[in-house]
Amino acid sequence: MVALVINSNLSSLNAQRHLEENRSQLGSSINRISSGVRIEGASDGGAELTLSENIRADVLALQQGSKNLTDGTAFVKTAEGALNEISGILLRLRSLASQSANGTIGDVERISTDLEYQASIRELDRIVATTEFNGTFLLDGTLASSQPDAAHNVLQLGVDSRSDNQIDLNNILNLTNVGTASLGLTGSNITTQGAAFQALNDLTASIDQLIQVRGRVGTAQIRMLHAFDNLQVQEENLNAAVSSIRDADLAEELTMLTKNQLLVQAGVAMVGQANLNPQAALTLLEGV
């Protein structure tokens, strides 16, 4: 038999405790639905919070890696654009050399043709000397693999500084100097038929050399494209992992919200009912 007491209303205290628990859970449900996040702090799951934060940090690093790679792609495309123009100049030079080598023209015509030839050579060297990206010169040998490791231009892609998470542009481009001296065209001219024959041979070798350089640049662009696609896939999958850990299931949370709303309402009613119990003791005091 339960004692009839006045000072301690255990039923009310018990009802209040359950009411407070249900109110707390109701607040949590409201916060999760309004924010869309299930894991907001360590109290929601310390291990899950740690895991999701680590993955989110990796996602942010990969997102920045994608931006770095985009900048690197623009860097390489700038070099490729200049190389394309140099290739056009070399083809024009060979055409002029072939014209000058022809026996049907005289020395006067050869001297006139050599004016364009020399102007084109000077423009080639000017392009080499001025093509740069944010202060880094691209065609003067700065991007050659023979440069000291400390001077290499490295793209940071992954989540840490391991070499697997980096692309060394000097190593994959090996973009050697493509000026006229490096191409073997120093002193080249077409003022005589013999000089024109020599220029034809030199230009053939120069064009072959430039083709190899452009081949390396093209291969680097393809590799960077694959790297970018891979970063995008990694970001997508890691974001999916974060979502599965951290995001709230709205269907589940709405169910819990309805449940907790009913429990709070029931708790409020029962606290009121429990507070009426001590009044039963007054019947014992009637007539005293």
HELIX and SHEET records of a PDB file:
HELIX    1   1 LEU A   10  SER A   35  1                                  26    
HELIX    2   2 ALA A   42  ASP A   44  5                                   3    
HELIX    3   3 GLY A   46  ALA A  101  1                                  56    
HELIX    4   4 ASP A  107  THR A  130  1                                  24    
HELIX    5   5 ASP A  149  ALA A  151  5                                   3    
HELIX    6   6 SER A  163  ASN A  165  5                                   3    
HELIX    7   7 LEU A  169  LEU A  173  1                                   5    
HELIX    8   8 GLN A  193  ARG A  246  1                                  54    
HELIX    9   9 LEU A  250  ALA A  274  1                                  25    
HELIX   10  10 ASN A  277  ALA A  280  5                                   4    
HELIX   11  11 ALA A  281  LEU A  285  1                                   5    
SHEET    1   A 2 GLU A 132  PHE A 133  0                                        
SHEET    2   A 2 THR A 136  PHE A 137 -1                                        
SHEET    1   B 2 VAL A 154  GLN A 156  0                                        
SHEET    2   B 2 GLN A 166  ASP A 168 -1                                        
END                                                                             
